[in-house]
């Protein structure tokens, strides 16, 4: 009854990096450029995978889905964050905050499943090459991706639904730059035990389990590669999975640091810095890693650039010939 008599909170204040007012314009420009480069790079990967027939394979099917996911993932956080640097408006409604958590959590959970599926694909390609084409067909790939998207969104919807039933009556400041699970639940005046138990179960199912599957896959992959007698063969085998392994290390490495650090005021700023890595930097570097370290992607990029250049030349030739004929008549 005492809680119900208090004024309900209808909006939160995302403090973000607001303790550095002299750097707000600098942050605005930096994160705006990061967002534009991230979206452009991931859209380019999707375009290449869809346009080039040589990239219509399971590995690049997963890569195209990952790029689409990263585009949505960064769009969930960065546009509002960039706008707050410019307008200094850090308020977000409670429903808007829960909605951001829902999409952020769903997309992040889907990414863990996709990374596990990609590691399984590389495991079959290197450790079970004779069975690869039989097992990893496009129907199975579609089922893996569909299952990852649907299960992740359903699990996060359960948490978001429980979160929407919470009552907020105390402080409304979130010392973060986006709406994450822990900062929101900490501000609630309601009992959050059922929601936290559900979050623990889902975290084990959709974070710990995919992580363990990814680790096991790469242990088998590395063991198989080390057994290859020739140095050239080992290098060729490792090059097929090095890009994905690098992305996995960046993504899970920063997540482990963020969620394993003690939640103390002294470490809260460090927590925000590492959160930038898996929410902002990872979607930025993914297309760079996969394009710069992948010969097939670079080849497809050169092919499209060549087609565009030839098309531009063909369009210019009629106009030049028309000018020549006009000058001849005069």
Secondary structure, DSSP 8 states (H G I E B T S, - for coil): -HHHHS----EEEE-TTTT-GGGHHHHHHHHHHHHHHHHHHHHHHHHHHHH-GGG-SHHHHHHHHHHHHHHHHHHHHHHHHHHHHHH---EEEHHHHHHHHHHHHHHHHHHHHHHHHHHHHHHHHHH-HHHHHHHS-HHHHHHHHHHHHHHHHHHHHHHHHHHHT--B-S--EESSSS--HHHHHHTBSS--HHHHHHHHHHHIIIIIHHHHHHHHHHHHHHHHHHT-SSHHHHHHHHHHHHHHHHHHHHHHHHHHHHHHS---HHHHHHHHHHHHIIIIIHHHHHHHHHHHS-HHHHHHHHHHHHHHHHHHHHHHHHHHHHHHHHHHH-
